[in-house]
Amino acid sequence: MFSPQEVNSAGRIVATFDGETLDDLRHAYDVMDNWRASHALPLNAFYMTLKNRAERVNSKAISAQRIKRLESIAYKLIHNNKMKLTQMQDIGGCRAVLPFVKAVYEDLQR
């Protein structure tokens, strides 16, 4: 596990790559990948809860989850030079798609 400072430093190295060695860059990508992977377990827990609730509303609900690709994280850091990796809010996400909006609101009222 890496400290938040190490994670942010790795993000800066990847975003700027200014004077570091290739070994430094490789290490920075390893740290970023570890940070990314650390989101998998909490994301999966949230996803399973969402999936179960969505299927309770409608058995045909479709649920999905994703972790942002390492390349996409690097791209976002490069193009948002003030962003810290530890503050990136879309490392992972999940969604449920239901056939009718009405069913969602009906379930909320139960």
MDAnalysis code that builds the backbone (N, CA, C; Angstrom):
import MDAnalysis as mda
import numpy as np

u = mda.Universe.empty(330, n_residues=110, atom_resindex=np.repeat(np.arange(110), 3), trajectory=True)
u.add_TopologyAttr("name", ["N", "CA", "C"] * 110)
u.add_TopologyAttr("resid", np.arange(1, 111))
u.add_TopologyAttr("resname", ["MET", "PHE", "SER", "PRO", "GLN", "GLU", "VAL", "ASN", "SER", "ALA", "GLY", "ARG", "ILE", "VAL", "ALA", "THR", "PHE", "ASP", "GLY", "GLU", "THR", "LEU", "ASP", "ASP", "LEU", "ARG", "HIS", "ALA", "TYR", "ASP", "VAL", "MET", "ASP", "ASN", "TRP", "ARG", "ALA", "SER", "HIS", "ALA", "LEU", "PRO", "LEU", "ASN", "ALA", "PHE", "TYR", "MET", "THR", "LEU", "LYS", "ASN", "ARG", "ALA", "GLU", "ARG", "VAL", "ASN", "SER", "LYS", "ALA", "ILE", "SER", "ALA", "GLN", "ARG", "ILE", "LYS", "ARG", "LEU", "GLU", "SER", "ILE", "ALA", "TYR", "LYS", "LEU", "ILE", "HIS", "ASN", "ASN", "LYS", "MET", "LYS", "LEU", "THR", "GLN", "MET", "GLN", "ASP", "ILE", "GLY", "GLY", "CYS", "ARG", "ALA", "VAL", "LEU", "PRO", "PHE", "VAL", "LYS", "ALA", "VAL", "TYR", "GLU", "ASP", "LEU", "GLN", "ARG"])
u.atoms.positions = np.array([
    [0.837, -1.179, 0.000],
    [0.000, 0.000, 0.000],
    [0.885, 1.246, 0.000],
    [0.421, 2.252, -0.685],
    [1.189, 3.486, -0.804],
    [0.460, 4.627, -0.111],
    [1.205, 5.586, 0.376],
    [0.606, 6.747, 1.036],
    [-0.044, 7.643, -0.020],
    [-0.974, 8.500, 0.406],
    [-1.580, 9.437, -0.547],
    [-0.533, 10.323, -1.244],
    [0.514, 10.692, -0.518],
    [1.568, 11.515, -1.119],
    [2.293, 10.744, -2.219],
    [2.562, 9.449, -1.983],
    [3.223, 8.630, -3.006],
    [2.324, 8.461, -4.228],
    [1.036, 8.286, -3.998],
    [0.084, 8.132, -5.104],
    [0.034, 9.412, -5.930],
    [-0.067, 10.559, -5.272],
    [-0.113, 11.833, -5.991],
    [1.194, 12.117, -6.720],
    [2.305, 11.765, -6.104],
    [3.612, 11.939, -6.744],
    [3.704, 11.082, -8.004],
    [3.232, 9.857, -7.920],
    [3.236, 8.978, -9.094],
    [2.375, 9.572, -10.205],
    [1.242, 10.107, -9.840],
    [0.373, 10.743, -10.830],
    [1.051, 11.920, -11.513],
    [1.783, 12.718, -10.742],
    [2.499, 13.864, -11.314],
    [3.598, 13.394, -12.262],
    [4.317, 12.338, -11.881],
    [5.394, 11.827, -12.738],
    [4.821, 11.372, -14.072],
    [3.725, 10.638, -14.032],
    [3.103, 10.164, -15.271],
    [2.585, 11.337, -16.090],
    [2.001, 12.323, -15.430],
    [1.411, 13.456, -16.149],
    [2.456, 14.360, -16.786],
    [3.614, 14.500, -16.151],
    [4.602, 15.455, -16.661],
    [5.801, 14.788, -17.325],
    [6.229, 13.647, -16.799],
    [7.422, 12.931, -17.266],
    [8.501, 13.911, -17.709],
    [9.046, 14.596, -16.711],
    [10.032, 15.646, -16.963],
    [11.316, 15.353, -16.196],
    [12.236, 14.649, -16.844],
    [13.538, 14.402, -16.239],
    [13.648, 13.106, -15.452],
    [12.553, 12.379, -15.295],
    [12.632, 11.122, -14.569],
    [13.199, 10.029, -15.476],
    [13.702, 8.989, -14.856],
    [14.191, 7.852, -15.632],
    [13.021, 6.943, -16.007],
    [13.283, 6.010, -16.916],
    [12.245, 5.049, -17.271],
    [11.869, 4.180, -16.077],
    [12.834, 3.896, -15.210],
    [12.528, 3.143, -13.993],
    [11.582, 3.927, -13.085],
    [11.793, 5.244, -12.999],
    [10.885, 6.093, -12.216],
    [9.478, 6.051, -12.808],
    [9.398, 6.118, -14.130],
    [8.105, 6.085, -14.802],
    [7.416, 4.741, -14.588],
    [8.173, 3.659, -14.704],
    [7.602, 2.322, -14.461],
    [7.067, 2.209, -13.042],
    [7.847, 2.705, -12.080],
    [7.407, 2.660, -10.684],
    [6.135, 3.504, -10.503],
    [6.101, 4.655, -11.132],
    [4.918, 5.514, -11.028],
    [3.684, 4.798, -11.577],
    [3.830, 4.115, -12.700],
    [2.700, 3.352, -13.254],
    [2.308, 2.203, -12.324],
    [3.288, 1.571, -11.685],
    [2.972, 0.503, -10.725],
    [2.162, 1.048, -9.546],
    [2.555, 2.218, -9.051],
    [1.829, 2.847, -7.945],
    [0.410, 3.214, -8.389],
    [0.296, 3.798, -9.579],
    [-1.031, 4.148, -10.103],
    [-1.900, 2.910, -10.266],
    [-1.326, 1.847, -10.773],
    [-2.089, 0.619, -10.980],
    [-2.533, 0.028, -9.640],
    [-1.678, 0.106, -8.635],
    [-2.045, -0.358, -7.304],
    [-3.202, 0.472, -6.746],
    [-3.147, 1.781, -6.941],
    [-4.212, 2.686, -6.477],
    [-5.532, 2.333, -7.166],
    [-5.450, 2.128, -8.456],
    [-6.615, 1.755, -9.253],
    [-7.200, 0.431, -8.748],
    [-6.350, -0.553, -8.548],
    [-6.792, -1.871, -8.103],
    [-7.393, -1.827, -6.698],
    [-6.947, -0.895, -5.873],
    [-7.468, -0.810, -4.505],
    [-8.944, -0.417, -4.474],
    [-9.463, 0.048, -5.596],
    [-10.879, 0.427, -5.677],
    [-11.785, -0.742, -6.068],
    [-11.205, -1.851, -6.457],
    [-12.001, -2.973, -6.975],
    [-12.921, -3.581, -5.920],
    [-12.425, -3.827, -4.729],
    [-13.246, -4.467, -3.700],
    [-14.413, -3.588, -3.252],
    [-14.181, -2.318, -2.889],
    [-15.339, -1.497, -2.505],
    [-16.315, -1.294, -3.669],
    [-15.793, -1.178, -4.881],
    [-16.678, -1.037, -6.035],
    [-17.536, -2.277, -6.195],
    [-16.951, -3.456, -6.043],
    [-17.713, -4.690, -6.192],
    [-18.811, -4.797, -5.129],
    [-18.508, -4.391, -3.902],
    [-19.514, -4.421, -2.835],
    [-20.684, -3.498, -3.182],
    [-20.372, -2.308, -3.654],
    [-21.424, -1.363, -4.035],
    [-22.215, -1.903, -5.222],
    [-21.511, -2.473, -6.178],
    [-22.160, -3.031, -7.368],
    [-23.153, -4.138, -7.001],
    [-22.741, -5.035, -6.114],
    [-23.634, -6.138, -5.732],
    [-24.892, -5.615, -5.053],
    [-24.752, -4.595, -4.226],
    [-25.921, -3.987, -3.580],
    [-26.833, -3.356, -4.626],
    [-26.243, -2.598, -5.543],
    [-27.027, -1.966, -6.602],
    [-27.730, -3.011, -7.462],
    [-27.018, -4.050, -7.829],
    [-27.582, -5.109, -8.675],
    [-28.771, -5.779, -7.995],
    [-28.615, -6.109, -6.731],
    [-29.707, -6.747, -5.995],
    [-30.922, -5.837, -5.875],
    [-30.707, -4.584, -5.606],
    [-31.832, -3.645, -5.486],
    [-32.504, -3.416, -6.832],
    [-31.705, -3.309, -7.882],
    [-32.282, -3.103, -9.214],
    [-33.109, -4.301, -9.639],
    [-32.618, -5.500, -9.360],
    [-33.372, -6.711, -9.734],
    [-34.628, -6.868, -8.894],
    [-34.626, -6.312, -7.680],
    [-35.836, -6.322, -6.856],
    [-36.908, -5.417, -7.475],
    [-36.465, -4.322, -8.089],
    [-37.400, -3.418, -8.755],
    [-37.914, -4.053, -10.039],
    [-36.998, -4.656, -10.814],
    [-37.395, -5.283, -12.069],
    [-36.396, -6.391, -12.392],
    [-36.897, -7.588, -12.599],
    [-36.016, -8.736, -12.840],
    [-35.214, -8.610, -14.132],
    [-35.611, -7.684, -15.016],
    [-34.887, -7.495, -16.277],
    [-33.855, -6.374, -16.197],
    [-33.598, -5.896, -14.994],
    [-32.608, -4.832, -14.823],
    [-31.233, -5.310, -15.274],
    [-30.491, -4.410, -15.881],
    [-29.128, -4.696, -16.324],
    [-28.187, -3.858, -15.464],
    [-27.200, -4.507, -14.882],
    [-26.232, -3.805, -14.041],
    [-24.833, -4.024, -14.589],
    [-23.978, -3.045, -14.381],
    [-22.601, -3.141, -14.866],
    [-21.682, -2.341, -13.945],
    [-20.422, -2.742, -13.933],
    [-19.408, -1.985, -13.200],
    [-18.155, -1.873, -14.053],
    [-17.319, -0.887, -13.722],
    [-16.063, -0.754, -14.450],
    [-15.061, 0.007, -13.605],
    [-13.805, -0.324, -13.822],
    [-12.677, 0.417, -13.252],
    [-12.020, 1.129, -14.430],
    [-11.718, 2.410, -14.253],
    [-11.095, 3.197, -15.325],
    [-9.766, 2.566, -15.723],
    [-9.532, 2.462, -17.015],
    [-8.269, 1.905, -17.512],
    [-7.106, 2.806, -17.117],
    [-5.954, 2.190, -16.928],
    [-4.758, 2.929, -16.536],
    [-4.434, 4.037, -17.542],
    [-4.602, 3.741, -18.819],
    [-4.334, 4.738, -19.863],
    [-5.269, 5.936, -19.735],
    [-6.522, 5.680, -19.374],
    [-7.501, 6.767, -19.217],
    [-7.180, 7.626, -17.997],
    [-6.690, 6.987, -16.945],
    [-6.278, 7.742, -15.757],
    [-5.114, 8.665, -16.114],
    [-4.122, 8.129, -16.806],
    [-2.959, 8.928, -17.207],
    [-3.396, 10.082, -18.112],
    [-4.266, 9.805, -19.075],
    [-4.746, 10.846, -19.992],
    [-5.425, 11.975, -19.218],
    [-6.256, 11.599, -18.258],
    [-6.974, 12.611, -17.483],
    [-6.004, 13.458, -16.658],
    [-4.987, 12.833, -16.077],
    [-3.995, 13.588, -15.306],
    [-3.186, 14.521, -16.194],
    [-2.844, 14.062, -17.392],
    [-2.076, 14.884, -18.323],
    [-2.870, 16.118, -18.737],
    [-4.165, 15.942, -18.968],
    [-4.994, 17.042, -19.461],
    [-5.637, 17.887, -18.370],
    [-5.505, 17.473, -17.123],
    [-5.981, 18.261, -15.973],
    [-4.809, 18.407, -15.018],
    [-3.902, 19.318, -15.345],
    [-2.613, 19.370, -14.645],
    [-2.708, 19.746, -13.165],
    [-3.846, 20.209, -12.697],
    [-3.984, 20.523, -11.270],
    [-4.626, 19.386, -10.483],
    [-5.072, 18.340, -11.191],
    [-5.747, 17.226, -10.528],
    [-4.749, 16.332, -9.820],
    [-5.107, 15.941, -8.604],
    [-4.332, 14.957, -7.862],
    [-4.989, 13.603, -8.069],
    [-4.176, 12.579, -8.211],
    [-4.708, 11.239, -8.438],
    [-5.641, 10.809, -7.309],
    [-5.308, 11.169, -6.076],
    [-6.156, 10.765, -4.948],
    [-7.495, 11.493, -4.925],
    [-7.641, 12.527, -5.736],
    [-8.902, 13.275, -5.782],
    [-9.727, 12.970, -7.028],
    [-9.228, 12.077, -7.883],
    [-9.973, 11.687, -9.078],
    [-11.218, 10.921, -8.635],
    [-12.381, 11.378, -9.067],
    [-13.628, 10.833, -8.547],
    [-14.254, 9.749, -9.410],
    [-13.671, 9.447, -10.537],
    [-14.301, 8.446, -11.405],
    [-13.368, 7.275, -11.723],
    [-12.604, 6.853, -10.732],
    [-11.723, 5.686, -10.905],
    [-12.573, 4.446, -11.213],
    [-13.698, 4.344, -10.559],
    [-14.604, 3.221, -10.792],
    [-16.034, 3.706, -10.769],
    [-16.902, 2.894, -11.327],
    [-18.308, 3.266, -11.324],
    [-19.186, 2.069, -11.632],
    [-20.448, 2.220, -11.308],
    [-21.412, 1.182, -11.655],
    [-22.746, 1.842, -11.973],
    [-23.583, 1.082, -12.657],
    [-24.892, 1.599, -13.034],
    [-25.881, 0.461, -13.150],
    [-27.133, 0.833, -13.040],
    [-28.220, -0.111, -13.280],
    [-29.146, 0.530, -14.302],
    [-29.561, -0.261, -15.264],
    [-30.483, 0.214, -16.293],
    [-31.781, -0.566, -16.122],
    [-32.859, 0.184, -15.951],
    [-34.169, -0.425, -15.762],
    [-35.068, -0.067, -16.946],
    [-36.017, -0.938, -17.271],
    [-36.847, -0.683, -18.448],
    [-37.809, 0.500, -18.289],
    [-38.210, 0.802, -17.041],
    [-39.173, 1.883, -16.843],
    [-38.773, 2.733, -15.648],
    [-38.751, 4.042, -15.816],
    [-38.421, 4.958, -14.734],
    [-39.479, 4.877, -13.637],
    [-40.713, 4.695, -14.025],
    [-41.821, 4.651, -13.063],
    [-41.572, 3.607, -11.970],
    [-41.051, 2.458, -12.327],
    [-40.797, 1.390, -11.355],
    [-39.777, 1.822, -10.300],
    [-38.828, 2.617, -10.674],
    [-37.820, 3.092, -9.734],
    [-38.478, 3.968, -8.684],
    [-39.297, 4.909, -9.120],
    [-39.969, 5.805, -8.181],
    [-40.956, 5.051, -7.293],
    [-41.625, 4.054, -7.829],
    [-42.539, 3.245, -7.024],
    [-41.773, 2.511, -5.937],
    [-40.583, 1.988, -6.262],
    [-39.781, 1.278, -5.273],
    [-39.287, 2.227, -4.193],
    [-38.974, 3.445, -4.548],
    [-38.496, 4.429, -3.566],
    [-39.575, 4.755, -2.536],
    [-40.831, 4.641, -2.919],
    [-41.931, 4.971, -2.018],
    [-42.273, 3.821, -1.076],
    [-41.736, 2.643, -1.312],
    [-42.016, 1.484, -0.425],
    [-41.283, 1.584, 0.867],
])
